[in-house]
Amino acid sequence: MDPMTPLKIGIVGARGTSTILGFRSLPNVEVVAICDLHEGLLREQSERLQIPHTYRVFEDMLESDIDAVVVSTPMQLHVQQSIQALEAGKHVLCEVTAGVTLEELWWLIETVERSGKVYMMAENYCYIPQNQVIRRMVEQGVFGEVYFGEGEYIHNIRNLAQYNNRRLAGDTADETRSSWRKFWQLGRRGNFYPTHSLGPVMQWFQGDRIESVSCFGSGWHTGSGEFRQEDTTLTICRMASGKLIKLRLDCLSNRPHNLRYYSLQGTLGCYEAARGLGDQPKIYIRSEADPTAKLEWRPLADYFDDYLPERYKQATEQQKASGHWGGDFFLVHDFVEAVRSGAKPAIDVYDACEWTAVAMLSELSAANGGRPLDMPDFRKNWRDVSEQSIRI
Ligand SMILES: NC(=O)c1ccc[n+]([C@@H]2O[C@H](COP(=O)([O-])OP(=O)(O)OC[C@H]3O[C@@H](n4cnc5c(N)ncnc54)[C@H](O)[C@@H]3O)[C@@H](O)[C@H]2O)c1
């Protein structure tokens, strides 16, 4: 697509506006439409963000001349709306996770392949500056051979199970109205939200794929056990190479949030993100150039000059102000680049489906005593991987 031709964006799910600053800081990109079933919120957001066209019905927005859709509705609508958008000839940037069932992930892949349009999953945690620094360090061999990684998403969302705790313009108080999160997140076993923790670590594992998934839950101890989600889950992803990634999800325990804890171990050293109380991200590396050098933790900040990607260093104040610790701008930039150039998007549909499928496999595994379950190879045709169907 010619970079001089304006790229017109429509957003479905009026809360999901974290991409707007990113789009607006790019030349020839316009956010022209927003869609939400909730009329009050739709009006409020369109006025606040000065988006000219509003729609309550998604299909109506798809009939307009937008080029791309940002899908930012509840998770259980992601595949359905992505497929509708692709079939209407639009490119798609979809919020996490890609979907909620294994079968629909195959429908998504088939539609992306058939459409020839760009589909990218908006896994913004891959774009957090610290995670980008680690990625460059891995690529340049600083950790040696990487063989173990961790990601944790610790975020008490108990209060999001009902809508009445959220401000929705024009809402009347309704104490009992359950939100989608009560069912599609807290209503499920296993790690229902793996991609924030997993995405960056998968990028550090550079092309390895997940072969199997096992998940154990801690049981129900906090609160009155009103959710099927256990207080904490641990998920082990065993890679095709035999290496390991460990994920912790905890959305119910009484403790401070930590949405972006990661660690990485390689043959030459390791990385640990901050845990809290003054802790900071840190690196412990054996220098190959000077094996006698004293080994000690060093702040990750010491490595920013050498390893932070240039575009992060050059970022304007407006770009840095985009959401999620300054990463959202670069995600949007990569999406627009893929649309304009036709190149593979940074987080394509195969990455999206593999990372997302950890949710479904971990759910089945947790319900079956932690039994390892094979990850389908989404890069193959589904008929060729029917032997890999889930066996319990
Ligand atoms: N990447 C991140 O860091 C991050 C952070 C928060 C949420 N999310 C993701 O963003 C998505 C939305 O989360 P949220 O917290 O904004 O949810 P939300 O429930 O607050 O908002 C969803 C919006 O979608 C609208 N909607 C629902 N069905 C619709 C339909 N058929 N057509 C049009 N509009 C419809 C609702 O009216 C509501 O305004 C989820 O997938 C969530 O996982 C990602």
The ligand as a Tripos MOL2 file, in Angstrom:
@<TRIPOS>MOLECULE
LIG
   44    48     1     0     0
SMALL
NO_CHARGES

@<TRIPOS>ATOM
      1 N1         -3.1050   -5.3820   26.1580 N.am      1 LIG1
      2 C1         -3.4710   -4.9660   27.3420 C.2       1 LIG1
      3 O1         -2.6290   -4.5680   28.1220 O.2       1 LIG1
      4 C2         -4.9350   -5.0090   27.7110 C.ar      1 LIG1
      5 C3         -5.4080   -4.3110   28.8100 C.ar      1 LIG1
      6 C4         -6.7860   -4.3570   29.0770 C.ar      1 LIG1
      7 C5         -7.6380   -5.0920   28.2460 C.ar      1 LIG1
      8 N2         -7.1260   -5.7720   27.1980 N.ar      1 LIG1
      9 C6         -7.9920   -6.5420   26.2860 C.3       1 LIG1
     10 O2         -8.8560   -5.6170   25.6550 O.3       1 LIG1
     11 C7        -10.1120   -6.2140   25.4360 C.3       1 LIG1
     12 C8        -11.2180   -5.3690   26.0380 C.3       1 LIG1
     13 O3        -11.0240   -5.2780   27.4330 O.3       1 LIG1
     14 P1        -11.7350   -4.1370   28.2920 P.3       1 LIG1
     15 O4        -11.1570   -4.1540   29.6540 O.co2     1 LIG1
     16 O5        -11.6920   -2.8720   27.5190 O.co2     1 LIG1
     17 O6        -13.2320   -4.7190   28.3230 O.3       1 LIG1
     18 P2        -14.5500   -3.9260   28.6760 P.3       1 LIG1
     19 O7        -15.5990   -4.9270   28.9980 O.co2     1 LIG1
     20 O8        -14.2620   -2.8440   29.6570 O.co2     1 LIG1
     21 O9        -14.9070   -3.1910   27.3020 O.3       1 LIG1
     22 C9        -15.3090   -3.9080   26.1770 C.3       1 LIG1
     23 C10       -16.1710   -2.9870   25.3250 C.3       1 LIG1
     24 O10       -16.6050   -3.7230   24.1830 O.3       1 LIG1
     25 C11       -17.9560   -3.3690   23.9360 C.3       1 LIG1
     26 N3        -18.6130   -4.4380   23.1840 N.ar      1 LIG1
     27 C12       -18.9260   -5.6810   23.6190 C.ar      1 LIG1
     28 N4        -19.5110   -6.3900   22.6350 N.ar      1 LIG1
     29 C13       -19.5290   -5.5990   21.5430 C.ar      1 LIG1
     30 C14       -19.9890   -5.7750   20.2110 C.ar      1 LIG1
     31 N5        -20.5140   -6.9430   19.8020 N.pl3     1 LIG1
     32 N6        -19.8570   -4.7480   19.3560 N.ar      1 LIG1
     33 C15       -19.3230   -3.5740   19.7630 C.ar      1 LIG1
     34 N7        -18.8760   -3.3400   21.0110 N.ar      1 LIG1
     35 C16       -18.9700   -4.3520   21.8960 C.ar      1 LIG1
     36 C17       -18.5480   -3.1730   25.3060 C.3       1 LIG1
     37 O11       -19.7290   -2.3830   25.2580 O.3       1 LIG1
     38 C18       -17.4230   -2.4900   26.0520 C.3       1 LIG1
     39 O12       -17.4680   -1.0930   25.9650 O.3       1 LIG1
     40 C19       -10.0320   -7.6090   26.0320 C.3       1 LIG1
     41 O13        -9.7490   -8.5180   25.0390 O.3       1 LIG1
     42 C20        -8.8810   -7.5390   26.9980 C.3       1 LIG1
     43 O14        -8.2490   -8.7660   27.1440 O.3       1 LIG1
     44 C21        -5.7940   -5.7420   26.9070 C.ar      1 LIG1
@<TRIPOS>BOND
     1     1     2 1
     2     2     3 2
     3     2     4 1
     4     4     5 ar
     5     4    44 ar
     6     5     6 ar
     7     6     7 ar
     8     7     8 ar
     9     8     9 1
    10     8    44 ar
    11     9    10 1
    12     9    42 1
    13    10    11 1
    14    11    12 1
    15    11    40 1
    16    12    13 1
    17    13    14 1
    18    14    15 2
    19    14    16 1
    20    14    17 1
    21    17    18 1
    22    18    19 2
    23    18    20 1
    24    18    21 1
    25    21    22 1
    26    22    23 1
    27    23    24 1
    28    23    38 1
    29    24    25 1
    30    25    26 1
    31    25    36 1
    32    26    27 ar
    33    26    35 ar
    34    27    28 ar
    35    28    29 ar
    36    29    30 ar
    37    29    35 ar
    38    30    31 1
    39    30    32 ar
    40    32    33 ar
    41    33    34 ar
    42    34    35 ar
    43    36    37 1
    44    36    38 1
    45    38    39 1
    46    40    41 1
    47    40    42 1
    48    42    43 1
@<TRIPOS>SUBSTRUCTURE
     1 LIG1         1 GROUP 0 **** ****
